[in-house]
Amino acid sequence: MVADHKDYSAILDVLRANPRGMSVTQIAEAIGMNRISVARYLDVLRTSGQVDMEPYGQAKVYYLSQRVPISAMLNFSSDMVVVLSKEQRIIEANTNFTRIFNLPRDKILDKPIQNVLHPITPDLSIQKKIDSALEGEEVVEEIRVLKDHEELFFRMKIVPTAFTDGSPGITILLEDITEQKRSVDALIESETKFRMLFNNANDSIILHALDDEGHPDGFLEVNDVACRNLGYSREELLAMTVEEINAPESLDQLPAIFERLFSKGHATFEEVQIRKDGSAIPVETSSHLFELNQKLVVISISRDITERKEMQKREREAFRQIEKNLEQFLTLTNHIRNPLSVIVAYEDMLPSEASEKILEQARIINDILTQLDCGWLESVEVRDFLKRRFQLYEETQES
């Protein structure tokens, strides 16, 4: 029988609709397939971790696995990642999360997230943010956490998540922005520290004023990196405005950025700046609104992300190759099974000894193909994880 990924999907769909479990016979009747084929597909799905089985007397009941099959992928993230069930209990956490809070992984599993993560940010309710995410809203918030009498800052992203069995959950990603926050605070607290950090920072820093209507006005200060990256002298930049160093597409997003600045006091975004020679430079900018000499001003820290953009381009190309390989992978196993079925069909025309040897080799080949099917399913899971986590699918479609 030729393996078809649609058959696997049909089995998973019927199990998803029957969370209490089903027998092989019930599944076969529900999807219109013979019991032998269903049993073989269920073995593959159990091996790949998507289906679990429990014996009830002489019967075997199959149901969707509650496990998250991508847990090993979490440690590839530079962020701190924790996955919650719909009851808001921790079901998975990556190494970075356990390390930053000095908590062994086995001590936090199945614990309510509120027992582990204790933000001290005023007016921030983790519970409200999680409730919003469970309703389908993606939440991004800055939080402060006290660890061993040390104040740490994180950019928290709460993302609604769907598990293999279709149940809802939550993924929380924490990006450590402690150093960035401390740098900004130091710039504001002291003129001496401001000058020292300002001109020795690795990123471009520009301080600009706002006019009476809250629109960006002329530059008040720029650091050496900004001059070097943009190709202007300090005097030239201090005679310019935000509009003069940004590409047209970046200027279009300014109203939305300033709306966030005035509502939250900070905004992080990507933009394209234009050098003096006309060349473009993609940057990630973090802007903060504060009061200086009784006037509102904005400090913007911009990091050159040219290499990151190039890496993302290579990631998209690699992802397209993965998609192509998966398609070829499935086609190859099907092409092998078809002639194998023909060989087995003719074995009874041979002497019994030769017939038995042919059947034995056919069984070995079929076992290998079954392992390939399992590998294909695991690869599909990894691909789907990459789509959700890194949004590679949308970028691939756009390119």
C-alpha positions, 0 to 999 in steps of 0.5 A: 500500500502506498503511504500518503500523508493525507491518510495520516492527516485523516487519522489525526483529524478523527482522533482530534474530534474524539478526544476520549480515544478510539479503537483501530476498528472505530478509526477504520470505519470513520475514515473508510480504510481497512484495519491493517492500514490503519494499524500500520499508520498508527504505529508510525504516528506513535513512533513520531510521538503524535499519538498515544495508546492505552490498553483496555482489556483486549482492546487498544484505545488510541488518542492524540498525544498531549506532548509538545514534540518541539521541546528540543527546539526551544533551546535554540532560541536566545530568548527565555521561553516557557510554554503554558497549558490552558490552565496556565501551568508550565509544561515546558521551559528552555535552558535560558529560562531555568538558568536566569531564574536559578530554578531546576526544570523538574521543579517548575514543571506543572507549576502555575506561571505566577509562582515562578515569574514575579514582575514588579512592573507597576500596573502590570498584571500577568494574569490579564496579559495571559487572558488576552493572549488566550483570546487570540491577542499577541501581547508585548510588554516590558517588565521588571523582575527582582532576582537576588536583589538585582533588578532585571528588565525583559521584553515579554512577548505572550503568544497564543499557541495551539498544541498538536491535539488542538488545545489552546496554550500560551508561549511566553518569550522573554528577551533580556533588555537589562543592559539596554535599559541601564544604558538609557537610564545612565544617559538620562541621570548624568551628563558625564555618564551620558557623554561617556556612554554616548560616544562609546556605544556600539550603536548609533544614538540620536537625540531629537526634539519635538515641536509644540504639536509633538512632531519630530524636530531637529537633532539635539545630539548625535554620537560618533557612531551615528556620524560614521554610519550615516557618513555626515559630520556632527555639524551636518547632522545637527542641522538635519531632522528625522525626515532627512535621514529616513527612506520614504517607506520608513517615513510612512510608519512615523505616525504609528511609531509616535502614537506608541511613543506617546502612549507607552513611552517607548517603541522598538521598530525596524526602519531604513536610513539613508546615508549621505552617499544615497545608500540604504542601511537597515536598522533596528531602532529603540526609541524612548520618550523623556523630559529634558529641561522641561521639554519632551525629547526622544532618544533613538538607539539604532543598530545596523541589522544588515547582517541579520537581514542577510541571514534572514534571506539565507534562512528563507532560502534554506527553508525553501530547500527544506520544503523541496526536500520534504516533497521529494522525500515523500515522493521517493518512498512512494516510488519505492513502495510501488515496485516493491508491491509488484515484486511481492505480487510475483513471489508465489511464482518462484520456488518456495525457498526463493519466495521466502527470501524475496518476502524477507527482503521485502519486509526489510525494505518495508521496515526501512520505508516505515522509518523513512515515513517517521522521519518525514513526519518529524521533519514536517513537525520541525518545519511547522514549528519554524513557520510558527516561531520564526514566521518563515512561511509568510516571508517565503511567500512574500519573497 
